[in-house]
Amino acid sequence: MAVTLVKHDIKYAEAMHELSSMPQVRDALGLPAGKVEDTINFIKRECVDEEEGKTVPRVVLNEEGQLIGVTSLMFIDHQKKSCHIGSWLGYPFWGKGYNLEAKTAILDIAFFELGLLRVFAGARKVNIRSQKAQEKLSFIRLGVESEYPEEHSWLEVKEKQPCVLNVFEREDFVRYRTSLEKVDGKREDFLPQLLLADDSEKVVRDYLDQGTLYKIKCGEVLAGVALIIPQSNTTIELKNIAIIPTYQGKGIGKEVLRQLTEICQMEGYQTVLVGTANSSIDNIAFYQKAGFRMEAIEKDFFRKYPEPIYENGIRALDMIFFSKQL
Ligand SMILES: CC(C)(COP(=O)(O)OP(=O)(O)OC[C@H]1O[C@@H](n2cnc3c(N)ncnc32)[C@H](O)[C@@H]1OP(=O)(O)O)[C@@H](O)C(=O)NCCC(=O)NCCS
């Protein structure tokens, strides 16, 4: 089973109208009885709102390309980096596992394309099925009404009745979506990714075949690579870690460090080392935020690189080693 999300289009009006007019959906959402023209107007409004950055409405298609529902990121607050999610599945498609797939796909957009931090999911208290469906998602946090009272009262005013408030946090979703997969085959294929973290192809080729290389997967998509090389029985070096640019700054690197240190600990290592250039200001912040401490400086490490490297207006000369005790 695999759902696809596509943009709203008037060609979906008939199917959307038919499914949303069934009492199981219409009553749950409190939709007024309407004609297909109303659905056409709704689709047009949604498209305008999307252009204005207020919403990301998506039609959910099943494996046969059939419209099975709608899922939308609504009331996007770009300052707070949050939004609300609204979804429905047509009654014939209930209980088939489509909810998890549609939610995962729209949350990929929220967290990895829009870079949001949290997505609120409300439900009317009378809508037990919707609440039960949300409770089944392992990456949701339930009952956050008192943590986000403003969001909660806003929701109850909008719905004109008591509601529950749940939330998808980026950190939980990133943990759910990120996995490490050992590379058994040719490592050469991953040179473009490894070169994101190390400018010299010669240097990368020198260590390419050592240690263990992992593909970083975000769902089924390649989001980066990480290479760890043992230095002794107790110390292992994170020689290279790179997240593909479109996935950077979304919490994946942090989650990879968490998973990698867990692996290294299970394998009996006591210390993880990682080096970064004196000019890599963002990386120096990144490792310290993940609990690494400065260990040593290897002066002039980067002088052996064929081309001088500049970042943040600083020449890369020295390697700063960070370590983390496991
Ligand atoms: C370095 C890299 C692996 C980090 O992965 P990432 O997915 O972008 O990182 P994350 O989003 O998980 O975390 C970045 C953290 O650094 C912080 N950060 C980044 N730049 C910062 C700065 N200048 N000041 C303060 N904090 C900064 C972010 O705020 C974030 O921390 P937070 O989530 O606690 O707020 C990735 O950006 C990358 O591949 N870069 C190119 C290759 C590279 O440089 N590799 C490392 C070689 S040593």
The ligand as an SDF file (V2000), in Angstrom:
LIG
                    3D

 48 50  0  0  0  0  0  0  0  0999 V2000
   26.5810   19.2440    9.9180 C   0  0  0  0  0  0  0  0  0  0  0  0
   25.3370   18.4470    9.5700 C   0  0  0  0  0  0  0  0  0  0  0  0
   25.6900   16.9680    9.5280 C   0  0  0  0  0  0  0  0  0  0  0  0
   24.2720   18.6890   10.6770 C   0  0  0  0  0  0  0  0  0  0  0  0
   23.0840   18.0270   10.3330 O   0  0  0  0  0  0  0  0  0  0  0  0
   21.6930   18.8240   10.3300 P   0  0  0  0  0  0  0  0  0  0  0  0
   20.6370   17.8330   10.0480 O   0  0  0  0  0  0  0  0  0  0  0  0
   21.7940   20.0040    9.4300 O   0  0  0  0  0  0  0  0  0  0  0  0
   21.6410   19.2990   11.8460 O   0  0  0  0  0  0  0  0  0  0  0  0
   20.3980   19.4240   12.8320 P   0  0  0  0  0  0  0  0  0  0  0  0
   19.3020   20.1580   12.1640 O   0  0  0  0  0  0  0  0  0  0  0  0
   20.0780   18.1080   13.4240 O   0  0  0  0  0  0  0  0  0  0  0  0
   21.0330   20.2660   14.0150 O   0  0  0  0  0  0  0  0  0  0  0  0
   21.7520   21.4330   13.8060 C   0  0  0  0  0  0  0  0  0  0  0  0
   21.9300   22.0880   15.1600 C   0  0  0  0  0  0  0  0  0  0  0  0
   23.0080   23.0160   15.0680 O   0  0  0  0  0  0  0  0  0  0  0  0
   22.5240   24.2770   15.4780 C   0  0  0  0  0  0  0  0  0  0  0  0
   23.2770   25.3030   14.7650 N   0  0  0  0  0  0  0  0  0  0  0  0
   23.6410   25.2960   13.4700 C   0  0  0  0  0  0  0  0  0  0  0  0
   24.3190   26.4090   13.2030 N   0  0  0  0  0  0  0  0  0  0  0  0
   24.4080   27.1140   14.3470 C   0  0  0  0  0  0  0  0  0  0  0  0
   25.0040   28.3510   14.7200 C   0  0  0  0  0  0  0  0  0  0  0  0
   25.7000   29.0710   13.8350 N   0  0  0  0  0  0  0  0  0  0  0  0
   24.8720   28.7780   16.0020 N   0  0  0  0  0  0  0  0  0  0  0  0
   24.1810   28.0530   16.8890 C   0  0  0  0  0  0  0  0  0  0  0  0
   23.6030   26.8650   16.6130 N   0  0  0  0  0  0  0  0  0  0  0  0
   23.7170   26.4140   15.3540 C   0  0  0  0  0  0  0  0  0  0  0  0
   21.0660   24.2610   15.1340 C   0  0  0  0  0  0  0  0  0  0  0  0
   20.3560   25.2320   15.8700 O   0  0  0  0  0  0  0  0  0  0  0  0
   20.6830   22.8550   15.5420 C   0  0  0  0  0  0  0  0  0  0  0  0
   20.5550   22.6960   16.9520 O   0  0  0  0  0  0  0  0  0  0  0  0
   19.1060   22.6330   17.6730 P   0  0  0  0  0  0  0  0  0  0  0  0
   18.2710   21.6690   16.8970 O   0  0  0  0  0  0  0  0  0  0  0  0
   19.4200   22.1780   19.0550 O   0  0  0  0  0  0  0  0  0  0  0  0
   18.6040   24.0260   17.5780 O   0  0  0  0  0  0  0  0  0  0  0  0
   24.7220   18.9090    8.2170 C   0  0  0  0  0  0  0  0  0  0  0  0
   24.3210   20.2620    8.2910 O   0  0  0  0  0  0  0  0  0  0  0  0
   25.6570   18.7220    7.0300 C   0  0  0  0  0  0  0  0  0  0  0  0
   25.6640   17.6650    6.4190 O   0  0  0  0  0  0  0  0  0  0  0  0
   26.4380   19.7510    6.6400 N   0  0  0  0  0  0  0  0  0  0  0  0
   27.3320   19.6360    5.4840 C   0  0  0  0  0  0  0  0  0  0  0  0
   28.4340   18.5740    5.7130 C   0  0  0  0  0  0  0  0  0  0  0  0
   29.2180   18.8250    6.9610 C   0  0  0  0  0  0  0  0  0  0  0  0
   29.6190   19.9400    7.2330 O   0  0  0  0  0  0  0  0  0  0  0  0
   29.4280   17.7420    7.7510 N   0  0  0  0  0  0  0  0  0  0  0  0
   30.1330   17.8000    9.0050 C   0  0  0  0  0  0  0  0  0  0  0  0
   31.5800   17.7360    8.7890 C   0  0  0  0  0  0  0  0  0  0  0  0
   32.4570   17.8660   10.3220 S   0  0  0  0  0  0  0  0  0  0  0  0
  1  2  1  0
  2  3  1  0
  2  4  1  0
  2 36  1  0
  4  5  1  0
  5  6  1  0
  6  7  2  0
  6  8  1  0
  6  9  1  0
  9 10  1  0
 10 11  2  0
 10 12  1  0
 10 13  1  0
 13 14  1  0
 14 15  1  0
 15 16  1  0
 15 30  1  0
 16 17  1  0
 17 18  1  0
 17 28  1  0
 18 19  1  0
 18 27  1  0
 19 20  2  0
 20 21  1  0
 21 22  1  0
 21 27  2  0
 22 23  1  0
 22 24  2  0
 24 25  1  0
 25 26  2  0
 26 27  1  0
 28 29  1  0
 28 30  1  0
 30 31  1  0
 31 32  1  0
 32 33  2  0
 32 34  1  0
 32 35  1  0
 36 37  1  0
 36 38  1  0
 38 39  2  0
 38 40  1  0
 40 41  1  0
 41 42  1  0
 42 43  1  0
 43 44  2  0
 43 45  1  0
 45 46  1  0
 46 47  1  0
 47 48  1  0
M  END
$$$$
